[in-house]
Amino acid sequence: MEYRTLGGSGCAVSSLALGTMTFGVETDEPGAHAQLDRFVEAGGTLVDTADVYGDGRSEQIIGRWFASRPADVTEPVVLATKGRMPVDKTPNGAGTSARHLTRALDASLRRLGLDSVDLYQVHAFDPLTPLEETLRTLDGFLRAGKIRYYGVSNFTGWQLTKAVYLARVLRIAGPVAIQPQYSLLVRETEWEVVPAAIDAGLGLLPWSPLGGGWLSGKYRRDQRPAGATRLGEDPDRGMEAYDRRGTERTWNVIGAVQEVAANRGVSMAEVALAWLTDRPGVSSTILGARTVGQLETNLRAADLHLTAAETAALDAASDPHPADYPYGEMGAEQRDRSLATPPIL
């Protein structure tokens, strides 16, 4: 396992993180504890959860794991959780207001059985709450010792940049990380979010690195999914729904991943994770698994680094082909002047 700093902070995290959205939903408590045990045994340190995962059950399961393991096992863990999403149907049961975030963090700490967490993340932008209120609340959590760092999730580029520079204007602590959706199937993140994060010195913590299972090779063209897979149980499931994501580009990407995996003698999941983990700005890639077996396969990606040729092939197959300036080829020079045509002498 490799280790990298969490953005511009001095906190080191493993290059692969354990996501726990399945805990208490698709993975029972013994299975979840087995995943945590295997993850830390493999050298993993960053564990990511949220107050809404399993309606709080994920945090409870993690809390009982902390309580049942010796300190030398739990001490290396860098624990991250999130708040913002609806936890009840009351008027203040969601958002990033001081009222909601304070209650949400206190509830998370109770479920975890801990006095503090290492990284507290705003789960999404809140257009109703002034950003200054949110940032001052997070800075207050830092000063109170309830959190050690804070980050954001699912922010757009302008939202992230506004948060970073507003914190500087207010002379309070700023975010150290952003958690965006990012994979070979979702590279639009590179148009604004990735450059904004790198410019501000934030670490990227990509979620859904396998595109909801698509990049693991589970699904076949012209064959609707069936059986014990996410889409087999629900083909219309969320962003990775079969009819929504089953485009020609997706199948081209899957074909390219299959080719690299076959030539390397590794799984498709390892290739997709290795590609993402070595992208600029990535601090740690968040793994999601139902079983220890799935986790084992994903953890093997920690030792895999693709060649320049392999990376170029995957880049070409997964290029989302932005429609026009400034994101396409015509905007290349303003993103990287080394690509500019040399002057005529």
Buried (B, 14 or more C-beta within 10 A) or exposed (E): EBEBBBBEBEBBBBBBBBBBBBBBBBBEBEBBBBBBBBBBEBBBBBBBBBBBBBEBBBBBBBBBBBEEBEEEBBEEBBBBBBBBBEBEEEEEEBBBBBEBBBBBBEBBBEBBBBEBBBBBBBBBBBEEBEBBBBBBBBBBBBEEEBBBBBBBBBBBBEBBBBBBEBBEEBEBBBBBBBBBBBBBBBBBBBBBBBBBBBEBBBBBBBBBBBBBBBBBBBBEEEEEBEEEBBBBEEBEBEEBBBEEBBEEBBBBBBEBBBBBBEEBEBBBBBBBBBBBBBBEBBBBBBBBBBBBEBBEBBBBBBEBEBEEEBBEBBEEBBEBEBEEEEBBEEBBEEEEEEEEEEEEE
